Amino acid sequence: MDRAQKAEFVAELKQTFSEVGVVVVTRNHGLTVAQSTQLRNKMRDAGAAYKVSKNKLAKIALDGTDYSSLGDLLTGPVGLATSIDPVAAAKVAVDFAKTNDKFEIVGGSMGATALDVEGVKALATLPSLDELRAKIVGLIVAPATKLATIAQAPAAQLARVLSAYAEKEAA
């Protein structure tokens, strides 16, 4: 990488840090290309991203952001999982770490709040933003559905009574 490429990479990484809700730092000891591709695909499906970066460039990009506390975690071969949804990247990283012993979670950060390994695992157990939205919509729609059912019930009863009278008169 020449100097211009490094500057572009740092600017891109800094832009990513300004947009995301969570950064999870992982250590990958000998992941194969297939495993790394599988991880990236899972991240992409969940709305997250996974990047392997040179530690020095990542530390430069972290400087001046809410995630500057992550600089101490950047030692050895690390990768950065990021997502706008505070739960998505953590959930995928924790699930992948359960099935792959060469992949471990080092820590993370949710804005200015630093997370240790247990904090990232706890974050992964929370429902995602989409799940929370679905629950809220369900809570909002349920009373309206019940109200419509209650309002419709007397009319249905009246229709059944009239139908019964009509059948009785016809017979």
MIKEVEX-410400 format. One line per 3 residues: for each residue x, y, z of N, C-alpha, C. Coordinates in Angstrom, 2 decimals. Each point is the difference from the previous one (the first is absolute). Layout:
<rs>
X:Y:Z:X:Y:Z:X:Y:Z ~ ...
</rs>
This chain:
<rs>
0.84:-1.18:0.00:-0.84:1.18:0.00:0.89:1.24:0.00 ~ -0.26:0.89:-0.92:0.77:1.23:0.02:-0.71:1.03:0.89 ~ 0.61:1.14:0.15:-0.49:1.01:0.94:-1.42:0.47:-0.34
-0.29:0.18:-1.28:-1.33:0.47:-0.41:-1.07:-1.04:0.34 ~ 0.30:-1.27:-0.23:-0.94:-1.07:0.32:-0.25:-0.07:1.50 ~ 1.07:0.17:0.77:-0.14:-0.02:1.46:-0.88:1.16:0.48
0.23:1.18:-0.55:-0.80:1.17:0.38:-1.47:-0.21:-0.36 ~ -0.25:-0.59:-1.17:-1.37:-0.27:-0.43:-0.65:-1.04:0.93 ~ 0.76:-1.04:0.37:-0.53:-1.04:0.88:-0.34:0.57:1.38
0.88:0.85:0.54:-0.23:0.62:1.30:-1.24:0.90:-0.06 ~ -0.15:0.76:-1.07:-1.17:0.89:-0.14:-1.29:-0.82:-0.09 ~ 0.06:-1.11:-0.74:-1.17:-0.87:-0.13:-0.36:-0.63:1.34
1.01:-0.45:0.73:-0.24:-0.61:1.31:-0.53:1.02:1.00 ~ 0.53:1.21:-0.03:-0.48:1.07:0.89:-1.46:0.33:-0.31 ~ -0.35:0.02:-1.28:-1.39:0.23:-0.42:-0.90:-1.11:0.54
0.46:-1.24:-0.07:-0.75:-1.14:0.52:-0.24:0.16:1.49 ~ 1.04:0.39:0.74:-0.12:0.16:1.46:-0.99:1.11:0.35 ~ -0.15:1.00:-0.86:-0.93:1.09:0.30:-1.46:-0.40:-0.27
-0.22:-1.06:-0.77:-1.36:-0.40:-0.38:-0.55:-1.17:0.79 ~ 0.85:-0.85:0.57:-0.48:-1.24:0.60:-0.42:0.17:1.46 ~ -0.78:-0.97:0.48:-0.46:0.00:1.38:0.83:-0.88:0.90
0.74:-0.94:-0.59:0.82:-0.90:0.80:1.21:-0.46:-0.83 ~ 1.12:-0.21:0.71:1.20:-0.59:-0.61:0.42:-1.15:0.91 ~ 0.16:-1.18:-0.60:0.45:-1.18:0.74:1.38:-0.36:-0.52
0.97:-0.09:0.91:1.37:-0.36:-0.37:0.15:-1.50:0.18 ~ 0.47:-0.67:-1.05:0.16:-1.46:0.04:1.45:-0.35:-0.33 ~ 0.39:-1.17:0.45:1.33:-0.52:-0.33:-0.20:-1.28:-0.78
0.64:-0.09:-1.14:-0.13:-1.19:-0.83:1.37:-0.64:-0.17 ~ 0.16:-1.15:0.61:1.26:-0.75:-0.06:-0.09:-1.06:-1.08 ~ 0.32:0.34:-1.21:0.06:-0.98:-1.07:-1.33:-0.37:-0.61
-0.89:0.95:-0.17:-1.24:-0.28:-0.71:0.32:-0.27:-1.47 ~ -0.64:-0.98:-0.58:0.20:-0.26:-1.42:-0.78:1.04:-0.81 ~ 0.28:0.06:-1.28:-0.70:0.94:-0.87:-1.48:-0.34:-0.02
-0.34:-1.28:-0.03:-1.41:-0.42:-0.03:-0.72:0.43:1.28 ~ 0.66:-0.17:1.14:-0.60:0.39:1.28:-0.18:1.51:0.07 ~ 1.00:0.73:-0.47:-0.07:1.45:0.00:-1.12:0.49:-0.92
-0.14:-0.64:-1.14:-1.07:0.35:-0.94:-1.36:-0.31:0.62 ~ -0.10:-1.14:0.67:-1.25:-0.38:0.67:-0.37:1.04:1.06 ~ 0.98:0.45:0.77:-0.24:1.02:1.02:-0.46:1.31:-0.63
0.66:0.42:-1.06:-0.38:1.25:-0.67:-1.43:-0.09:-0.57 ~ -0.35:-1.16:-0.56:-1.35:-0.18:-0.54:-1.05:0.06:1.11 ~ 0.28:-0.62:1.15:-0.93:0.05:1.12:-0.16:1.43:0.50
1.11:0.72:0.06:-0.04:1.40:0.43:-0.84:0.83:-0.97 ~ 0.24:-0.19:-1.28:-0.72:0.75:-1.02:-1.51:-0.29:0.08 ~ -0.35:-1.28:0.20:-1.42:-0.37:0.11:-0.67:0.66:1.20
0.76:0.24:1.07:-0.54:0.60:1.21:0.06:1.54:-0.03 ~ 0.54:0.55:-1.08:0.10:1.46:-0.09:1.24:0.54:0.67 ~ 1.01:-0.84:0.13:1.26:0.39:0.64:1.14:-0.14:-1.01
1.20:0.38:0.42:1.17:-0.12:-0.86:1.17:-0.52:0.84 ~ 0.94:-0.68:-0.66:1.17:-0.53:0.68:1.23:0.35:-0.82 ~ 0.95:0.67:0.64:1.23:0.41:-0.68:1.21:-0.40:0.81
1.00:-0.48:-0.71:1.30:-0.23:0.62:0.84:1.22:-0.36 ~ 0.68:0.54:1.02:0.73:1.24:-0.22:1.37:-0.08:0.66 ~ 0.91:0.77:-0.53:1.29:0.14:0.69:-0.27:0.79:1.27
0.56:-0.47:1.10:-0.28:0.62:1.30:0.38:1.47:0.05 ~ 1.12:0.33:-0.59:0.46:1.39:0.04:-0.98:0.91:-0.75 ~ -0.48:-0.45:-1.15:-0.96:0.80:-0.77:-1.33:0.12:0.74
-0.43:-1.09:0.63:-1.25:0.03:0.77:0.12:0.96:1.19 ~ 1.15:0.00:0.66:0.20:0.91:1.13:-0.05:1.46:-0.45 ~ 0.56:0.28:-1.18:-0.04:1.36:-0.54:-1.46:0.38:-0.29
-0.76:-0.93:-0.57:-1.40:0.27:-0.33:-0.85:0.16:1.26 ~ 0.35:-0.70:1.07:-0.76:0.08:1.26:0.20:1.34:0.70 ~ 1.13:0.63:-0.23:0.33:1.24:0.67:-1.04:1.08:-0.30
-0.58:0.57:1.05:-0.99:1.06:-0.16:-1.43:-0.51:-0.16 ~ -0.21:-1.30:0.13:-1.36:-0.55:-0.09:-0.44:-0.49:1.38 ~ -1.27:-0.39:0.10:-0.52:-0.55:1.26:0.65:-1.34:0.33
0.58:-0.64:-0.99:0.55:-1.34:0.17:1.50:0.00:0.29 ~ 0.55:1.12:0.41:1.45:0.09:0.23:0.49:-0.94:1.09 ~ -0.91:-0.44:0.90:0.40:-0.93:1.06:0.38:-1.38:-0.54
-0.34:-0.28:-1.25:0.31:-1.31:-0.58:1.47:-0.14:-0.39 ~ 0.73:1.08:0.00:1.41:-0.04:-0.41:0.82:-1.01:0.77 ~ -0.30:-0.19:1.30:0.76:-0.94:0.82:-0.26:-1.46:-0.39
-1.14:-0.27:-0.62:-0.34:-1.37:-0.39:0.63:-0.43:-1.32 ~ 0.55:0.95:-0.74:0.53:-0.29:-1.33:1.44:-0.50:0.08 ~ 0.15:-1.27:0.32:1.30:-0.65:0.00:-0.15:-1.35:-0.67
0.95:-0.35:-0.84:-0.08:-1.28:-0.71:-0.96:0.08:-1.17 ~ -0.32:-1.15:-0.57:-0.92:-0.01:-1.16:-1.44:0.20:0.44 ~ -0.51:1.20:-0.20:-1.36:0.31:0.44:-0.87:0.38:-1.18
-1.31:-0.12:0.22:-0.99:0.43:-0.98:-1.01:0.87:0.72 ~ -0.65:0.87:-0.74:-0.99:0.91:0.57:-1.36:-0.28:-0.60 ~ -0.93:-0.39:0.84:-1.38:-0.22:-0.42:-0.79:1.25:0.39
-0.69:0.58:-0.97:-0.73:1.24:0.25:-1.43:-0.12:-0.52 ~ -0.91:0.72:0.65:-1.37:0.08:-0.50:-0.69:1.23:0.58 ~ -0.97:0.49:-0.74:-0.79:1.13:0.47:-0.91:-0.46:1.13
-0.62:-1.18:-0.18:-0.80:-0.62:1.05:0.95:-0.47:1.10 ~ -0.15:0.46:1.24:0.94:-0.34:1.05:0.09:-1.49:0.33 ~ -0.94:-0.80:-0.50:-0.02:-1.41:0.36:0.53:-0.90:-1.12
-0.16:0.40:-1.25:0.27:-0.89:-1.14:1.42:-0.53:-0.04 ~ 0.99:0.88:0.06:1.39:-0.45:-0.11:0.38:-0.88:1.18 ~ -0.45:0.35:1.20:0.32:-0.80:1.18:-0.63:-1.38:-0.10
-1.24:-0.06:-0.46:-0.71:-1.28:-0.10:0.71:-0.95:-0.97 ~ 0.36:0.49:-1.17:0.67:-0.83:-1.00:1.37:-0.43:0.49 ~ 0.75:0.91:0.61:1.33:-0.33:0.49:-0.05:-1.06:1.09
-0.93:0.13:0.94:-0.12:-0.98:1.09:-0.42:-1.36:-0.56 ~ -0.96:-0.01:-0.92:-0.43:-1.27:-0.60:1.13:-0.67:-0.77 ~ 0.78:0.79:-0.74:1.11:-0.57:-0.77:1.09:-0.51:0.93
0.23:0.70:1.11:1.03:-0.44:0.95:-0.37:-1.32:0.67 ~ -1.31:-0.27:0.15:-0.45:-1.26:0.60:0.35:-1.19:-0.88 ~ -0.01:0.20:-1.32:0.22:-1.11:-0.93:1.43:-0.07:-0.53
0.83:0.99:0.31:1.35:0.02:-0.53:0.98:0.36:1.10 ~ 0.89:-0.93:0.33:0.95:0.24:1.10:1.16:0.90:-0.40 ~ 0.18:0.30:-1.27:1.07:0.89:-0.46:-0.43:1.48:0.04
-1.21:0.23:0.39:-0.57:1.34:-0.01:-0.43:0.34:1.42 ~ 0.52:1.08:0.56:-0.38:0.39:1.35:-0.32:1.49:0.07 ~ -0.87:0.31:0.93:-0.39:1.39:0.21:0.92:0.60:1.05
0.55:1.16:-0.30:0.93:0.67:0.91:-0.72:1.04:0.84 ~ -0.95:0.69:-0.60:-0.72:1.06:0.69:-0.77:0.82:-1.02 ~ -0.42:1.15:0.41:-0.74:0.84:-0.93:-0.37:1.33:0.63
-0.82:0.72:-0.70:-0.44:1.30:0.48:-1.31:0.36:-0.66 ~ -0.86:0.59:0.82:-1.27:0.52:-0.49:0.06:1.50:0.22 ~ 0.48:0.71:-1.01:0.25:1.43:0.16:1.16:0.18:0.96
-0.18:0.83:0.99:1.06:0.26:0.97:0.05:-1.07:1.09 ~ -0.96:-0.92:0.02:-0.05:-1.04:1.02:0.82:-1.20:-0.43 ~ 1.09:-0.25:0.72:0.85:-1.15:-0.31:-0.65:-1.28:0.52
0.14:-1.07:-0.76:-0.57:-1.30:0.38:1.11:-1.04:0.08 ~ -0.04:-0.81:1.05:0.92:-1.13:0.05:-0.66:-1.17:-0.72 ~ 0.62:-1.17:0.05:-0.53:-1.18:-0.69:-1.41:-0.33:0.50
-0.18:0.05:1.31:-1.33:-0.31:0.56:-1.03:1.04:-0.40 ~ 0.42:1.25:-0.11:-0.90:1.06:-0.44:-0.47:-0.22:-1.43 ~ 0.91:-0.44:-0.87:-0.36:-0.29:-1.39:-0.95:-1.19:-0.04
0.25:-1.02:0.82:-0.88:-1.17:0.03:-1.39:0.38:0.52 ~ -0.04:0.87:1.00:-1.29:0.46:0.52:-0.75:0.81:-1.05 ~ 0.71:0.82:-0.75:-0.60:0.78:-1.07:-0.59:-0.91:-1.08
0.68:-1.11:-0.26:-0.46:-0.93:-1.03:-1.30:-0.71:0.38 ~ -0.31:-0.05:1.29:-1.23:-0.68:0.43:-1.23:0.90:-0.11 ~ 0.21:1.30:-0.20:-1.13:0.93:-0.12:-0.69:-0.18:-1.35
-1.28:0.34:-0.08:-0.67:-0.07:-1.30:0.51:1.10:-0.92 ~ 0.01:-0.28:-1.29:0.49:0.98:-0.97:-0.98:1.15:-0.15 ~ 0.42:1.03:-0.69:-0.84:1.17:-0.22:-1.28:-0.37:-0.75
0.12:-0.87:-1.01:-1.18:-0.43:-0.75:-0.97:-0.79:0.87 ~ 0.52:-0.86:0.88:-0.87:-0.77:0.90:-0.74:0.93:0.95 ~ 0.70:1.02:0.52:-0.65:0.95:0.90:-1.08:0.80:-0.72
0.29:0.40:-1.24:-1.01:0.73:-0.79:-1.24:-0.87:-0.22 ~ 0.21:-1.28:-0.30:-1.13:-0.91:-0.23:-0.84:-0.14:1.26 ~ 0.65:-0.08:1.15:-0.74:-0.12:1.26:-0.82:1.27:0.27
0.58:1.16:-0.26:-0.72:1.26:0.22:-1.20:0.09:-0.93 ~ 0.19:-0.36:-1.27:-1.12:0.03:-0.95:-1.08:-0.96:0.45 ~ 0.39:-1.18:0.48:-0.97:-0.97:0.51:-0.79:0.55:1.17
0.69:0.69:0.90:-0.68:0.59:1.16:-0.96:1.12:-0.42 ~ 0.36:0.73:-1.02:-0.86:1.09:-0.47:-1.22:-0.56:-0.74 ~ 0.20:-1.02:-0.80:-1.07:-0.56:-0.82:-0.99:-0.83:0.81
0.44:-0.65:1.05:-0.86:-0.91:0.77:-1.26:0.69:0.54 ~ 0.08:1.16:0.65:-1.24:0.64:0.48:-0.96:0.35:-1.13 ~ 0.53:0.45:-1.14:-0.87:0.35:-1.12:-0.71:-1.24:-0.53
0.69:-1.13:-0.05:-0.61:-1.25:-0.46:-1.11:-0.43:0.96 ~ 0.27:0.09:1.28:-1.02:-0.37:0.99:-1.22:0.93:-0.09 ~ 0.25:1.27:-0.18:-1.08:0.97:-0.13:-0.86:-0.29:-1.23
0.64:-0.32:-1.11:-0.75:-0.33:-1.21:-0.83:-1.27:0.20 ~ 0.54:-0.98:0.69:-0.72:-1.25:0.26:-1.22:0.27:0.88 ~ 0.20:0.81:1.04:-1.11:0.31:0.91:-1.09:0.80:-0.72
0.40:0.96:-0.82:-0.97:0.83:-0.72:-0.77:-0.82:-1.03 ~ 0.62:-1.02:-0.54:-0.61:-0.82:-1.04:-0.93:-1.06:0.58 ~ 0.20:-0.40:1.24:-0.76:-1.10:0.60:-1.51:0.26:0.05
-0.51:1.16:0.44:-1.46:0.20:0.02:-0.64:-0.10:-1.38 ~ 0.65:0.52:-1.01:-0.53:-0.07:-1.36:-0.07:-1.45:-0.47 ~ 0.99:-0.78:0.33:0.01:-1.41:-0.38:-1.12:-0.75:0.71
-0.23:0.31:1.27:-1.09:-0.65:0.75:-1.35:0.37:-0.60 ~ -0.18:1.26:-0.34:-1.25:0.45:-0.61:-0.24:-0.71:-1.33 ~ 1.06:-0.15:-0.78:-0.13:-0.69:-1.29:-0.40:-1.45:0.20
0.55:-0.66:1.00:-0.34:-1.41:0.28:-1.46:-0.11:0.45 ~ -0.47:0.93:0.81:-1.39:-0.03:0.46:-0.95:0.19:-1.18 ~ 0.29:0.99:-0.86:-0.84:0.24:-1.17:0.00:-1.21:-0.93
1.17:-0.62:-0.14:0.10:-1.19:-0.84:-0.83:-1.13:0.58 ~ 0.01:-0.16:1.29:-0.78:-1.05:0.66:-1.49:0.25:-0.20 ~ -0.45:1.27:0.14:-1.41:0.33:-0.23:-0.39:-0.26:-1.45
0.89:0.33:-0.94:-0.29:-0.20:-1.41:-0.15:-1.49:-0.30 ~ 0.86:-0.81:0.58:-0.09:-1.46:-0.20:-1.28:-0.55:0.62 ~ -0.38:0.54:1.14:-1.21:-0.46:0.71:-1.24:0.36:-0.82
-0.04:1.20:-0.58:-1.14:0.45:-0.81:-0.07:-0.83:-1.29 ~ 1.16:-0.36:-0.56:0.04:-0.77:-1.24:-0.48:-1.43:0.22 ~ 0.21:-0.51:1.20:-0.36:-1.40:0.25:-1.44:-0.20:0.33
</rs>
